[in-house]
Amino acid sequence: MNPNTDKLVRRTTMVATVTAGYFLITADCGPEPNVLDPLVLPG
């Protein structure tokens, strides 16, 4: 594969993995406090 295409595929895969992980972690938390509360901006 083209090196530039390979780099793009790797970067896209990493972003997709992190995004999916974030949604899986936060999916069932509901209104209860959780470990990610300090990351959420008030307002």
N, C-alpha and C positions, 0 to 999 in steps of 0.2 A: 504494500500500500504506500501511497505517497506520504512522506514524513509529515507534511502539513495536515493532511487528512487524518493521519494517525493521531496527531496531537489534538486535533479538534474532537475526534471521537473519544479520546481519553478524558478530555476536559468536560465534555457533555455527559459522559458516564458518571464522573465524580459529582457534578452538580445534581444530576438526577438521583444519585444514591443518597446524597445529603438531604435533598428535599424530601424524598420518600421516607427516610429515617425520621426526619422532623415530624412529618404528618403521622407516622406510626406511633411515635412517642407521645404526641399530644392528642391522639384520636379519642382515647377513652378517659381522659382526665376530667372532662366536664367542668363544673364550677369549683371543684375542690382545689385547694392549693396544691401546686406541684413544683418540681425542681426547676421548671422554666419560668416561674413567676418573676424572679428578678430581671429577666430579659424583656418582659413586656412593659412597654412604656405606659405610665398612668394617663388616664384621660379617656 
